[in-house]
Amino acid sequence: MQWFRYYHETPTDPKWRAVAIEAGVPVHAVLAVWDCMMVNASESSARGTLEGWNHRVTGAAIDLKAADVEAIYNAMQGLTLDGDHLTGWGKRQRCSDDVAARVKQHRERTKQERNVTPAEGNVTGTDFPLRAQTPDSEHIQIPPPPSADTSVRVKGADGAAAVANRFLELREERWPNDTRFPAPLITLRTEAQQFLDSGGTVELLGEVLERGMATWKSPSPPRSLRAFAESVADRVAEFKRASEQPVARPANKSVAIMAPGIIDRMTRIRGRLRLYRDTGKWDYGSDPAPTHPRCGIPLKVLEEELGQDFVDKHHRGAA
């Protein structure tokens, strides 16, 4: 900790006059020694106690004789000192002033609160495959709609908790040493629930947060999910448009029908491609990166999200 409290009444405290009379030195010399003691006690491993105090070195620093510093030290015993301990330190200097310790305690409490959330069911949707299966050329395969237990559109307390926890995880990864507090966990969950109620999904919100944190330009970290409200609104609107498109039966039976499950999966793929476009990072386990020859993402989707030059360079050119 790099500072300590210095109160307004310190320079005019009558105790310094009593010490000055006993030590036979001016009052300003007593104040100078006391200031050095406060700094020493603040920097000590056991704050509030003089550590490595040296009358001669202190005197040289403030232009006093070592004997005068020692006389002041002795005269302070019983008034402001008890041996090498500053008697008023515990009352005048508060433990809460240590910001680093307070932030550490806050993060530990938040981590414990996050670990209390129910673990049943998958609320992140991360176990869904990245690539759609190749349809049978002789049959039209329509994937069944996801069940209530595995749907990525989770709207309960678990979903809100998952989004809030993801926000805190990403914030901690991007700003590991920042001492500014995020919004309370209950506030983050409330905001997450509002986004879910507006039509978003846990996975969609997670993608918005990942992209938003990766491209955040301010030196100060976002305090709450409200910082990404506009991005969430845009992605939810895009998701709704894709979900509401009519499912038309194609004339060519070798082409798979884009059922809701496929649409949602392609929306997720597009979100990952945009994050890759903005950051150059692709961290999705065993799924090949867009530059890999075995990438299973349709070339049309790659071209729409990453550009024709990208596809020509990494896929058409390679072929």
C-alpha positions in Angstrom: 0.0 0.0 0.0 1.5 3.3 -1.1 -0.3 5.8 1.2 -1.7 6.5 4.7 -4.2 8.9 6.3 -2.9 12.2 7.5 -5.5 14.1 9.5 -6.1 17.9 9.4 -5.5 18.4 13.1 -2.1 16.7 13.1 0.1 19.9 12.8 -1.6 21.6 15.7 -1.9 18.7 18.0 -0.8 19.9 21.5 1.1 16.7 22.2 3.9 17.9 19.9 4.5 20.9 22.1 4.8 18.6 25.1 7.3 16.4 23.3 9.3 19.4 22.1 9.6 20.7 25.6 10.8 17.4 27.0 13.2 16.8 24.1 14.5 20.4 24.1 13.8 20.9 20.3 11.5 23.1 18.2 8.0 21.8 17.5 8.7 21.7 13.7 11.5 19.2 14.5 9.0 17.0 16.3 6.6 17.1 13.4 9.4 16.3 10.9 10.3 13.2 12.9 6.7 12.2 13.3 6.1 12.4 9.5 9.2 10.1 9.0 7.7 7.7 11.6 4.4 7.6 9.8 6.0 6.8 6.5 8.2 4.1 8.0 5.2 2.5 9.8 3.2 2.6 6.6 5.9 0.8 4.6 6.6 -1.8 7.3 5.6 -5.4 6.8 3.6 -5.1 10.0 1.9 -1.7 9.3 1.9 0.6 12.3 5.2 -0.5 13.7 8.6 1.1 13.1 10.8 -1.3 11.1 14.5 -0.6 10.7 14.2 2.8 12.4 17.6 4.5 12.7 18.0 7.8 14.5 21.1 8.8 12.6 19.7 8.1 9.1 16.5 9.9 9.9 18.3 12.9 11.3 20.4 13.1 8.1 17.3 13.1 6.0 15.6 16.0 7.8 18.7 17.9 8.9 18.6 17.0 12.6 21.2 15.6 14.9 20.9 11.9 15.8 20.7 12.8 19.4 17.7 15.2 18.8 15.9 12.4 16.9 16.6 10.0 19.7 15.4 12.6 22.3 12.1 13.1 20.3 11.7 9.3 20.1 12.0 8.9 23.8 9.7 11.8 24.6 7.0 10.3 22.4 6.9 7.1 24.5 3.5 6.9 26.3 2.0 9.6 24.1 2.2 8.4 20.5 4.6 5.5 20.8 4.6 2.2 22.7 8.2 1.0 22.0 8.3 0.9 18.2 4.5 0.7 17.7 2.4 3.8 16.9 -0.3 3.6 19.4 -3.1 5.3 17.3 -2.4 3.5 14.1 -5.1 0.9 14.4 -7.8 3.5 15.1 -6.7 6.2 12.7 -5.6 4.0 9.7 -8.3 1.6 8.4 -7.7 -1.8 7.0 -10.3 -1.0 4.3 -7.9 1.6 2.9 -5.9 -1.3 1.3 -7.5 -1.3 -2.1 -5.6 -4.4 -3.4 -6.7 -6.5 -0.4 -10.3 -5.2 -0.7 -10.4 -6.1 -4.4 -9.0 -9.5 -3.7 -11.7 -10.2 -1.1 -14.4 -8.9 -3.5 -13.2 -11.3 -6.3 -13.1 -14.2 -3.9 -16.7 -13.5 -2.7 -17.9 -13.1 -6.3 -16.2 -16.4 -7.3 -17.9 -18.2 -4.4 -21.3 -16.7 -5.4 -20.8 -17.8 -9.0 -20.0 -21.4 -7.8 -23.2 -21.6 -6.0 -25.4 -21.6 -9.1 -27.1 -24.9 -10.1 -24.9 -27.2 -12.2 -27.7 -29.3 -13.8 -28.1 -29.0 -17.6 -25.9 -27.2 -20.1 -26.7 -23.5 -20.1 -23.9 -22.4 -22.4 -24.7 -24.6 -25.4 -21.0 -25.3 -26.0 -21.5 -29.0 -26.7 -23.4 -28.4 -29.9 -21.3 -29.4 -33.0 -19.8 -26.6 -35.1 -20.5 -28.1 -38.5 -23.7 -29.4 -39.9 -23.7 -33.1 -41.0 -23.6 -33.7 -44.8 -27.2 -34.5 -45.8 -28.0 -37.8 -47.5 -28.4 -37.2 -51.3 -31.5 -39.4 -51.4 -33.4 -38.2 -48.4 -34.2 -34.8 -46.9 -33.1 -34.7 -43.3 -34.9 -32.3 -41.0 -33.2 -32.1 -37.6 -35.7 -32.3 -34.8 -36.2 -29.1 -32.7 -34.1 -29.1 -29.5 -35.8 -30.3 -26.4 -36.7 -28.1 -23.5 -33.7 -29.5 -21.5 -31.1 -28.9 -24.2 -32.3 -25.8 -26.0 -29.8 -23.0 -26.2 -32.6 -20.5 -25.6 -32.3 -20.8 -21.8 -34.4 -18.2 -20.0 -34.3 -19.2 -16.4 -32.2 -18.1 -13.5 -29.5 -20.5 -14.7 -29.2 -18.7 -18.1 -28.9 -15.3 -16.5 -26.3 -16.6 -14.1 -24.3 -18.1 -16.9 -24.2 -14.9 -18.9 -23.3 -12.8 -15.8 -20.5 -15.3 -14.9 -19.2 -15.2 -18.5 -19.0 -11.4 -18.3 -17.0 -11.6 -15.1 -14.7 -14.2 -16.6 -14.0 -12.3 -19.7 -13.5 -9.0 -17.7 -11.0 -10.8 -15.4 -9.1 -12.3 -18.4 -8.8 -8.9 -20.2 -8.1 -6.8 -17.1 -6.6 -9.2 -14.5 -5.0 -6.5 -12.3 -7.6 -3.8 -12.5 -8.9 -2.6 -9.1 -12.2 -1.1 -10.3 -15.2 -3.1 -9.2 -17.8 -4.4 -11.7 -21.5 -4.0 -10.9 -22.9 -6.2 -8.2 -23.7 -9.8 -9.3 -27.4 -9.3 -8.8 -27.3 -6.3 -11.2 -25.4 -8.4 -13.8 -27.9 -11.2 -13.5 -30.8 -8.8 -13.8 -29.4 -7.2 -17.0 -28.7 -10.7 -18.4 -32.2 -11.7 -17.8 -33.5 -8.6 -19.6 -31.4 -9.5 -22.6 -32.7 -13.1 -22.6 -36.3 -11.9 -22.3 -35.7 -9.7 -25.3 -35.1 -12.8 -27.5 -31.4 -13.5 -27.0 -29.9 -16.9 -26.1 -27.1 -17.7 -23.6 -24.8 -18.6 -26.5 -25.6 -15.5 -28.5 -25.0 -13.2 -25.6 -21.7 -15.0 -24.9 -20.5 -14.3 -28.4 -21.5 -10.7 -28.1 -19.5 -10.4 -24.9 -16.4 -12.2 -26.3 -16.4 -9.9 -29.3 -17.1 -6.8 -27.3 -14.4 -7.5 -24.7 -11.8 -8.3 -27.4 -12.5 -5.0 -29.3 -13.1 -2.8 -26.2 -11.1 0.4 -26.8 -11.5 2.3 -23.5 -8.7 1.8 -20.9 -11.4 1.3 -18.2 -13.1 -2.1 -18.3 -16.9 -2.2 -18.7 -18.7 -2.2 -15.4 -21.8 -4.0 -16.5 -23.6 -5.7 -19.4 -25.3 -2.4 -20.3 -22.0 -1.4 -22.1 -23.0 -4.0 -24.8 -26.7 -3.2 -25.0 -26.5 -1.9 -28.5 -24.5 -4.8 -29.8 -26.9 -7.2 -28.1 -29.9 -5.5 -29.7 -28.3 -5.8 -33.2 -27.5 -9.5 -32.7 -30.9 -10.4 -31.3 -32.6 -8.7 -34.2 -30.4 -10.6 -36.7 -31.1 -13.8 -34.9 -34.8 -13.2 -35.0 -34.7 -12.4 -38.7 -32.9 -15.7 -39.4 -35.2 -17.7 -37.2 -38.3 -16.3 -38.8 -37.4 -17.0 -42.4 -39.8 -19.5 -43.9 -38.6 -23.1 -44.2 -39.0 -23.8 -47.9 -38.8 -27.3 -49.4 -36.2 -27.2 -52.2 -36.7 -28.9 -55.5 -33.3 -30.5 -55.3 -33.6 -33.2 -52.6 -29.8 -33.2 -52.1 -30.0 -29.9 -50.4 -30.8 -29.9 -46.7 -33.7 -27.8 -45.4 -32.6 -25.0 -43.1 -34.6 -26.0 -40.0 -34.4 -23.8 -36.9 -31.6 -25.9 -35.4 -29.4 -25.4 -38.5 -30.2 -21.6 -38.6 -29.3 -21.2 -35.0 -26.0 -23.1 -35.5 -25.1 -21.0 -38.6 -25.9 -17.9 -36.6 -23.4 -19.1 -34.0 -20.8 -19.8 -36.7 -21.2 -16.4 -38.2 -20.6 -14.8 -34.8 -17.4 -16.8 -34.4 -16.2 -15.7 -37.8 -16.8 -12.0 -37.0 -14.9 -12.4 -33.8 -12.1 -14.1 -35.8 -12.2 -11.2 -38.3 -11.8 -8.6 -35.6 -9.2 -10.3 -33.4 -7.5 -13.0 -35.5 -8.1 -15.6 -32.8 -9.9 -18.9 -33.2 -10.2 -20.8 -29.9 -12.8 -23.4 -30.4 -11.2 -26.7 -29.5 -10.8 -29.2 -32.3 -12.9 -27.3 -34.8 -10.4 -26.3 -37.6 -9.8 -22.6 -38.1 -11.2 -20.8 -41.2 -7.8 -21.0 -42.8 -7.5 -24.7 -42.5 -8.2 -26.8 -45.7 -10.5 -29.1 -43.7 -12.6 -26.3 -42.3 -16.2 -27.5 -42.6 -17.8 -24.0 -42.8 -19.6 -23.5 -46.2 -17.5 -21.3 -48.6 -20.5 -19.0 -49.1 -20.6 -18.2 -45.4 -16.8 -17.7 -45.3 -17.1 -15.3 -48.3 -19.9 -13.3 -46.7 -18.2 -12.9 -43.4 -14.5 -12.8 -44.3 -14.5 -11.7 -47.9 -13.9 -13.2 -51.3 -10.1 -12.6 -51.1 -9.9 -14.7 -48.0 -11.7 -17.6 -49.6 -9.7 -17.4 -52.8 -6.4 -17.3 -50.8 -7.1 -20.2 -48.4 -9.5 -22.4 -50.2 -10.1 -21.9 -53.9 -6.5 -20.9 -54.5 -5.3 -24.0 -52.5 -7.5 -26.3 -54.4 
